[in-house]
Amino acid sequence: MLRATLVFLTMAAMVVPVTADAQTDPVESVNTFIGTKDEGNTFPGASAPFGMAHSSPIGSHYAGWRYDDPVIRGFGHFFLSGAGCWEQGGLVSVLPTTGLPSSFDHRRYGVGYAHEGEIGRPGYYRVRLASGITAESTATTRTGVERFTYPAGATPHVLVNVGQANDKEPVSGSSVRVVGDRTLVGTVTAQAFCGGKPYTTYFTTTFDRPFTETGNWGGAEGGEGLRGQWLTFAEGPVTAATAISHVDPAGATKNLVEARDRTFDELRDAAQALWRTELGSVEIEADDPRDRTVFYTALYHVLLQPLTGNDIDGRYRGFDDEVHTAVGWTYYEYYSLWDTYRAHNQLLALLRPDRAEDVARSVLTIHEQGGWLPRWAYANQETNTMTGDPVTPFLVDLWRFGALEGRVDQAYRALLQNATGVPDPESPFEGRVGNPSYSENGFVPYDKDFPKKGQDVDPHHGASATLEYALADCSLSIMAKSLGHDDDAEILRRRALNYRVLWDDTVTDRGFTGFPRPKTADGRWLTPFTPQGQDGFHEGTAWQYQWLAHHDVPGLVERLGGVEAAAARLDDFFAYDDLVANPAKTVREKWVIGPYDYYNQFRYNPNNEPDLHAPWLYALIGRPWQTSAVNRAAQTLFVDGPNGVTGNDDLGTMSAWYVFSALGLYPAVPGTGQFILHAPRYARSVIHQRNGDPIVITADGADPGGLQYIKAARLDDVRHDRVWVDHRTLTAGAQLDFTLTADPAEATWATAPGSAPPSPCA
């Protein structure tokens, strides 16, 4: 093993960051505490953009820490932002103390803290503990760094806990070993997300000065159980840097070079400079500082993931469990595709096309090494979490944005395999296990007893899986047609209409007739059935999933009874009359409220993904002013406070939704490259593209305080009467100028026939 000696230039006094003008510096506009309450599941601590390692407090919540946790158990070095399953990291926890505890169980030695004076900014976190110690965090891409400032006269102690992690994160094995008088090395074997398999993280922790005494609890290595190392230092502040790797001990040690020979302040300033560049990709003009905070915090949450997967030398552990090397590109990990294909993916492709190329290459590399495309890829394993076929619209959209250049044929072959086949029983990938029935009969059967390989399996949610397959097939048909695979394209286009196979014209609820309904393997309708129930639908109901046919708007409208009937159903779904009268009250009282209240619902759920696109159905049926109204109302759910995210943020998905919503455009239909337009929140926004051609969006009379509608629009100074704009137009550099009105009677823009885009699979 390589010996690691990390030399810090120690600063005896704590230095508070120098703040720039919060009206111009996006870093100062971010509040990392947003989403740390009410199951937003974000973390407040430090990270670099797309960072592998972090430094953030651990409390009693499975996601790491929530705002009302009474104690901090330590500062962990790996987290997911906004995920919903239990097993979520918090690995290699360090806690400063002024003495040794009576118990080395972090549930007993956790320490109180004060929110007063607490700081949460991109790349920097600070808190004062009840022990009188001030703890600060920063990060590089592959290291988490802490500085602990102790009360005068106190003897500094640090506890490094490798046997425990976030609450509900099982640690099945761990080790820790002392190297010299500054460094610890070791491993943590923890369970992957959503009941996945155990995986090992290697770490190296190095301090800025020698420890004077050290001791162990639980032994140097072993299986489940309390284990760690305590260290004592001479009086004064202590800085620690922890690097992690999924490859081997040498990888963790090499990754420490990112923090070498720099003070904590220099590392913090470097992290914030990175964030300033990333967040500066979008400029907004907002009079209310809280409005800026909500927007830039959402953008910050988007840019936390996917996570860098390769060590500083390019090595990473692949899906074949072998070590590979990424040369000249970054291998990314952790893909919550069922969530991110809806908005996060497109926003990243728009803002950071270079990273989008590496993301696409990483997903195809999973296919190369594992034999199949992923659904929820955690580290180097497939967890088979969630259902449907999210990887297809995910990759097709990346193709549409140009991120598959040089790999288009490879991607198409992998996607066609995924759309038509089923992985072997011995494969860890579940894939589209409903394909045999779907291909032959047009639907995935509802079968609660169907065996599964991981967290979920499609037949347990057969109706929603059918709708997800159909949407995916439509997006792949677009790609197939463009590549000249006409026969494939026609087969996929026809299969995209399979949602109709599950449409039951006899089901009535709340005065509306016709809903998607599960079928069992014998082709019979599931009985009994209610559109508000949970059977056959994943984290939603037939009310929410009925809108997941937006690739065939004419067919959907026909089944809903025509445009007026479709509009009436949307009005009921959004409680539209109440929403117009009191937007903020309605979205909190009439829409779905709880983050996990998926079932027994008939209204829009802003806390989860299945119906995120539903506000744009109004625009697709010729009523764009209502899309604007619903968006402006939904935006009131995002606030500058710990409860400021709707439900789990799901690796930046809900935050990406907000960013698009606030800017005034949304990628509603996968595979088309079309952005549906609605009233922007801000008077002026600028998206700074890497190609140097900005996207400028202006909105004359924008007022976030009330409902507004588009009265007129111009694209590059030419009257624009379509409700959409193509991604090619945007990425070439464009100026969109809107005139807004608070009077819906004046909002006749884009209501004429032909104003909406054609459905790709009608």
N, C-alpha and C positions, 0 to 999 in steps of 0.2 A: 504493500500500500504506500502511496505517496505521502510524505510528510507535508502537512499544510501549516504554514506560518503566515498569517495575515497581519500585516503591519498597518495600523491606523495612526493617523496623526491626531492625537487626542486633544480635544478641546475641553477644558475643565468646566466651563460654564455653559449652561443650556442657552442656545441661541434661538429665539423665536423667529420664524421666517419673516422676511421683509415682504410685505404685501404690496403688490401693484394696484392700480386702480381697478376695482372689481367691475367697473363698467367696460373695461377693455381687456382685462386679463381673464380668460375663461377658467384658468386654474382656480382663481379666487372666487369664481361663481359656483364652484361645485361643492355640494354638501354630501359627503360620503355616508352620512347617517340616514339619508333618504332610503327607504326600503328595509331598514333594520327592525321594523315592527310590523305586526299584523301579517306575518308570513310572507313579506317581500323577499326575505332570505338573502339579502345582500350582506356584504361584510364591510365594516367601516375602515379597516386598516389599509396599509400601504401596498401598492402593486405598481409595477411598470405596465405600460400598455401591452396587452397580450402576454402577461408575465407567467412564467412557470412557477415561480415562488412568490410568496407574499409574507407580510407580517401583520397580523391582525389579532385582536383579543378573542379569547374563547370564554364563553359563558356556559349556560345550561341548555342552550338551544341546539338542536341537531345541525343547523346550518352554521353554527359557530358561536354567534353572539346576537342577542337582541337588545334593543335600547333600554328595556326595563329590567335586564338582568341585574341582580344585586351585587354580584361579585365577578371579578375576572380571575379565571383559573390559570391563565398564561397567555402567551402570544404564540400562535401557531404559524406554520410556514407553507400551508397549502389549503386553499379554499375554492369552492365554486360559488359563483354569484347568481343567486336567485333560484337555485334548483330545489326540487320538492321532495326528493327521497332522503332517507335518513343518513346514509353513509357518505359523509361529505368532507372528510379530511380533518384539519386542525392538527396536523402531524408535527412532531418535534417541538413540543411546547416549552417555552422558557418563561420563567417568572422571577422577577427580582424580589428579594426579601431582605430583612435586616437580621435574620437568624434562621435556624432550622426549625421546621414545623414539627408538631408532635405526631403527625401522620403524613405519609407521602402520597396519599390519595388526593388528587386535585379537587375532588368534590368537598374535601374538608379543609384544604389549605388555601383555597381561593380567597382573594382579598377584595374588600370593598373599594369603591372609587367614587369620584365626584364628576358629574357632567359639567359643572362649572369650570370653565377654562379648557374643556376638552376641545380638540381640534380634529376635524376630519376633512382632509383635502387630498387631491390626487397626489400620490407619492409621499404623503406625510400624515401621521396620526400622533396625537399627544393626549395623555391623560395623567391626572394626579391620583395616585393610589392612597388608600386610607393609611397605609404605612408611612406616608410622607414622601415616598419615592415618586419621582416624575418619570414616566415611561414614554418614550418616543419611538416611532417606527418609520422606516423608509424601505425602499426596495430597488433592486436592479432587476433585470429580466429573470435571472436565475438565483437570486439571493434575497433573503429577507434580513433586514438589519434593524437592531434595537439599540437605543442608548438609554441607560438607566442612571438617573441622577439621585443620589441618596441624601438623606438629611445629614447635616453636619454631625460628626462624631459617630455615625453609624458604621458598622462593619458590613460591607457589601457582600451579599450572598446571591447566587443565581441557581435556580432549580431547573434542570433540563429533563423533562419528562418524556420518555419514549414509549412507555407502556400504556398511555392513555391519549385520547385525542378528543375530537368533538363528541358531544353527547350522542349516543346511539351509533358511533363509529367503532365497531369491534376491532381491536388490535390483537391479532393472533400470534404475533411473534415480534421480538425487538432485540436490539443489542446496542451497547454503548461502550466505547473504549477510549481511554485517555491517550493522547499522543503529545508528548512533550509537556510544556507547562502553559499552553494557551488553547489547545485544540481537543475537541471530541469528534469521533467518527462513529458511525453506526448505521442501523437499519430500522425501519418500521414496516411490518407487514400488516396491512389493514385490508378490510373488505371493500371492494369496489361498490360504487353507487347502485342503489335499487337491488340489493341482493346479489351483486356480482361476485366474482371469484376474488380471493385474496391476491394482492399484488404487493411488491416490495419497493419501497422508496429508500434510497441511500442518502445519507446526509453527512456533511462536515460542518461543524460549528467552531468558529475561531473567535477569540476575544482579543481586544486591543492591547491587553497587558497580561502578564502572568497571573495565574491564580496562586494563592499562597497555601491553600489546602483544598482537598477534594475528597469526596467519598461517594459510595454507590449505594443504591437500594435496589433490591430485587435480583442482584447478580448482573454479570456482564452481558449475558445473553440468555434467551429462553423463549418459551411460548407465552401464552396469555398470562397477564398478571402485572402488578405494579413494578415498574423498573425505571431507573434514571440515574442521574449523576448530579450531586450538588457541588458547588464551587464557592470558595471564599476568596475575596480580593482585599488588598490594602485599601484604605480609605480613598474615596474619590469616585467619579463616574466610571461606568463600565459600558463598553460598546461590544456587541456581539453580532456576528454575521453568520447566517446559516444558508448554505447552498444545498440544493437537492438534485437528485438525478434518478431516473428510472433505469439507468444502464448498469452502473457499477460504482464502487467507492471512488475509483479514480475520476469518474465523471463528476461526482459531487465536488471533489477537491479541485479539479480544474475550473469548475464554474465559479469558484471563489475569486478568480482573477478579476471578475467584474467589480468587486468591491475593494480590491487591494490598493494600498497606498493612498487612500482618500479618506478624509474625515467624514463623520456622519453628516455634517452640514453640506459638504461637497456632494455626497451621495444624494442627499435630499434635493439639493438644487438641480442636480443632473436629472433625477427622476421627474421633477416638476417641469424641467425644460422639455423633456420628451412629451409629457402630457400637454404642455402648451402648444407644441407643434401638432399633436394629434387632434386636440380639441379645436385648434384654430382652423381646422378644415371646414368649419361652418361658422359664419358670423351672423349674428342676429341683432336687430335693433329693438330693444325692449325697454320701456320706461321704468317698469317695476323690477327692482333687483331680484325679487323672489321669482319672477317669471324667468329671468336669466338663469337663476339657480336650478329651477326645475328642468329647463332645457339642457343645460350643460351637464347636469348630473345624469340625465338620461343618456346623453351622448357618451359620457364617461363609462356608464355601465355597458353600453354597446361595445366599447373598445377594450374591455377586459378580456374578451374571449373571441375565438378559441385560444387555448393556451399554447405557448411555445412548448414543443415536445422534444426538440433535440438539444443536447448539451452544447457547450460553447465550441467543442471540436466537431460538431455536426452529427455526432452519434445519437441514435435513438433506438428504443426497443420496439420492434415491429409486431404486427399481429401474428406472425409466425413464431414469436418469442425469441427471434434472433436479433442480433445487434446490426443495424444498418447505419449508413452515413449519408446525410443530406449535404451535398456539395453545391454551394452557390444558391441555396434556397433554404427556407425554414419549414421544418416539419411541424405541423400543428396537431393538437390533440383535443379531445373532449368536444363531442358533437351531439348536441341535443336537437337532432334534426326535425323531430315532430313539431318543435317550437320554432326553430330558427329559420326554417324554409319560408316562413310566411312574411317576414319583414327584415329581420336581422341580416340575413344573407344578402339581400338586395342593397341594403344600406352600406354594408361593408364593401360590396362590389362597386358601388357608386363612389364612395369616399376613398377607398384604398384598393384600387385594382391590382396593385402589385401583391398585396397580401391575399387578395381573393384568388389570384393565380396559384399561390402556394397552398391555400386552403383546398382548392380543387385538386391539385397534385397530391396533397396529403390523403384525401378521400380515395383517390384512385390507387394510391399506394396501399391503402388498407385492402382494397380488392386484390391487388397483385399478391400480397403476402397472405391474406386470409381466404381468398377464393371467392368472396362475396362482398357486396357493398354493405355498409353499416346502417343501423337505424339510430342507436344511441351508443356511441363509441366512447368508452371511458378508459383513459390511458391506452393500453394496448389490448383491450378486450371489448367484445360486443356484449352489452348487457341485455339486449332484446327488450328494452324498455319502450313503452308506448306501442302503437299499432299503425296499420296503414302502410303507405309507401312514401315517406317524406324525402328519401334520398333522391328520388327521381325529379321532382320539381326543384329541389335544391341544386342538383348538378345541371339541369336544363337551364335554369336561370343563370348560372355561372357561364354556361356556353353562350347564352344570349348576350351576356355582358362582355364576352371576349376573353374570359378567364381560362378557357380550355384550349387556347391556341397551341397547336402542335400535339394535342392529345384528344382531339375531337373523336377520331375513330375508336380509340381505346375506350373513351367514355361511353360512346354509343354501344359498343359491344357489351360492356359491363352493365349498362342500363337495360339493354334488351334481355340479357340473361336474367337480371333481377325481375323484369316484368313478365317473363314467360316460364321461369323455372322455380324449383324449390331446392334449397340446400339439402344435402344428404343428412340422414339422421345423426351421423357422427360429427357433422360440422357444428361449431359453436354458434353459427349464424342461423337465425330462424327464417329470415327473408319473408317473402310473400307466401306464407304457408297455405293461404287460402286460394292460391292460384288454380289448383285442379278444378274446384267447383266454380270458381269465378270464370275461368275460361270456357267451361262446358255449359254452365247454367246461367252465368251472368251475375252471380252473387256469391259472397262469402257467407256460409251458413253460420247461424248463431248456435254455438255449442259450448256451454260452460264447462264441459268435461274434457275438452280437447287438450291433449298434453302440451306442455310448454317447456322451453329450454331456459327461460329466464323470467324476468319480471312479468311480461305480458305475452299474449299470443292473439293473432287476429280473430279466430273464431269466437273468442270470448266476447268480442265486440263486433260481431259479423256485419251489422248494418253500417256502422260508421267506417269499418274497414273497407266495405264495398265502395262507399262514396270516396274514400281516400284513394283507393286503387283507380277509380274512374278519373279523378282529377289528375293523378299521376300519368295515366295513359294518355290523356289529352295533351299534357305538356310534352311527353315523349313523342307523340305523333307530330307535333310541330317541328321538333328537331329532326325526326325521320324524314319528313317531307322536304325540309331544307337541304338535307344531305343526299337526296335522290333515292331514298329507300321507300318508294311509293307504295309497294305492297304492304310493308310493315306499317306505314303511316295510315293506310286505310283500315287495317285490322285494329290498330290502336285507337283510331278515331271512333270506330264503331263501339269498341269496348268502353270508351269514355262516356257512352250513353247508358252504361249499365246501371247507373243510379235509378233509371226509370224502372228497372226490373223490381226494385224494392219500393216503388211508389204505389201506395194503396189509396185509391180514390174513394174508398168507403169509410175511411177513418175521419171522424169529426171531433174537434176540440175547440172550445171557446168560440164556436160559431164558424169555424173554418174547416173546410173539408179537403182531405188529401195530404198525406204525410209519408215520409219514408218509414218503412216498417220492417223489422227483421223477419227473415225466413229461416226455418230449420232445414236440416240436411235433406229431408224428404220433399222440400219445395213448398211446404205449407207455411202459411203466415203464423208467426208467433202469437199464441193466444193464452191468456188475456194480454192485452197491450194497451198502453196509454202513451200518447206523444210526450207526456211530461215525465215518463218513467225512465229508469236507467238501463233496462234490458236491451242489449244489442248495441249500445252506444258508449263510446269511451269518453269519460269525463264530460258528458253532455247529454242532451236529450234530442228527440226528433225535432223539437222546436228550433234548437240551435243548429243542428246538422242539416236541416232542410235547405239552408242557404249554401251548402257546399256543393253546388252544381253551377257555379258562376262561370264555368267554361261553356255552358249551354244555356244562356239566359233566355232565348226564345222558348226552348223546351221547358225550362223551369216555370216561366210565366204562364205557359199554356196549362201546366199542371196545377198552377195556383188559381186558375180561372180567369186569366187575362191581366192586363196591366193594372187596371183599377183595383181588382181583387188582390193582386200582389202588393200594391201600395198599401191597401187597407191592412193586410197581414203584417207588413213591415211596421206600420203605424202602431198596431197592437203590440208587436214584439218590442218596440222601443218606448212604448207608452208616449207616443209622439205628442199628443195634445197636452199632456201634463208637462212634457219636456219643454215645449215652447213657452208654457206659462211660468215654469220655475225649473230651469235646467239643473242647477246644483242639487236641489232637493230631490228631483225626480230620479237622477242617476244613483242617488244614495238610498232611496226608499223603494223605488219601483223596479230597478234592475237587480240582477243577482248581486247579493251583498258579500257573503263570505267567500274567502279564497278557495274553499273546498266544497262549496255548495253546488256541486255539479248537477244534481238530480232533483226531480220533482220541481222542475222549473219550466217556465214558458216565455221568459224574457231574455233579453240580451245579457250575456255574461262578459263583462269587461275584464274579468279576473283570469280568463283562460283563453286558449288559442282557437278552439273550433269555429267560433263565429267572429273572429277579429276583423274579417273582411266585410262583414255584413253591412256596416254603414254605407259602403260604396255600391251596394245593390240598388239603392235609390238612384244613384247616378246612372247605373247601367240600364235602368228601365225608364230613363228620361226625366227624372226628378232630382237634378243635382243640388237644388237648394236645400233639400232635406238631408243630403249627405253632409253638407256644410253645418247644418244645425246640430246633427247628432255628434259630429266631430267636436264642435265647440263645447257641447255639453259634456262629452266624455273627458275632455281635457281638464275639467274641474276636479277630476278624481286624482290627478297628479299634483301634489302639493309639496311645499318646502317644509318637510317634517319627516320624522321616522316612519310614519304611515303613508308616505307619499307615492307608493307604487301600488298598482292594482294587482293583488294576488302575487304568486311567485313571479319574480322577474324573468325566470327561465333563461338564464345565460344571456340576458340582454334583450329578449324578444319583446317584452312589454315596453321597455324603454325605446327600442327601435320603432315600435308602433307610434309612440308619442312623438318622436323626432319627425317622422314622416307626417303625422297628423298636424303638428304645429307648423311645418313648412308649407303644407297645402298640396301634397301629392302623395299617392300611395300605390304600390305595386300589387294591385288587387288580384290579377289573374296570372297564375304561374305560367312561365314559358313564353308569354307574349311580349315582354319588354315594355308593356304599356303602363304608364303612371296615370291614375285617375286623379283629376284635379278637384279641389274644394277650396273654401275660403282659408287663406293663410292666417296664422295668428299674429304675425308681426308685419310692421310696415315695410321692412326690408330684410331680406336674408340673402346671404351669398354662400354658395358651396364652392370652395376652392378645390378644383380638381388637380390631380397630379400632372395632367397634360398642359396645365397653364390656362385653360379656357374655363372661366368661372360660369356657374349657373346663378343668375341673379333673379330673385323673386321679389317683386314689390307689390304692395297692397295699399292703395290709396284709401285712407280712412280706417285702417285696421284698428280695432279696439277689442282686446281680449276679454273685456269685462262683460260682453253680451253676445247674443247670437248674431251672426252676420252671414251674408250670402254674396255670391258673385253676381254683379250686375253686368260686367263686361270684362273681356280679357284680350290681351295682345301678346303675341309671341314674336319676338324680334321685330317689334314695332309694326306688326301686321295683325289685323283683327283675327282673333282666334275663337271660333265658335264650336270647337269640339271639346268634349269633356275629358279628353285625354291627350297625352303627348308621349311620343315614342322615346325610348331611352337613347337612341342614336342622336336624336335632336338635342337632348340634354347634354350628353357627354361630348358633343362637338362644341359645347359652349352655347348658352342660350339665355335670353332675358324674357321672363314672364312677368307681365304687368297686369295686375287685377284692379278693378274698381269694385269696391265693396259697398253694400247697403245693409241697413238693419231692417228694411221693409221687404218681406218675402214677395210682395206683389210686384216689386221691381226686379225680382231675380228671375228673369226670363232667359238668361244666358244658357246656351247649350241645351235647350229643350226641344228644338226642332228635330224632326225625323232625320236620322243619320248622324246625329251629334255624338252618340255613344259608339264605342268601338264594336266591330263585329265580334261575335263569340267565336273562338277558335274551333270549337267542336260542335256547333249547332247542327 
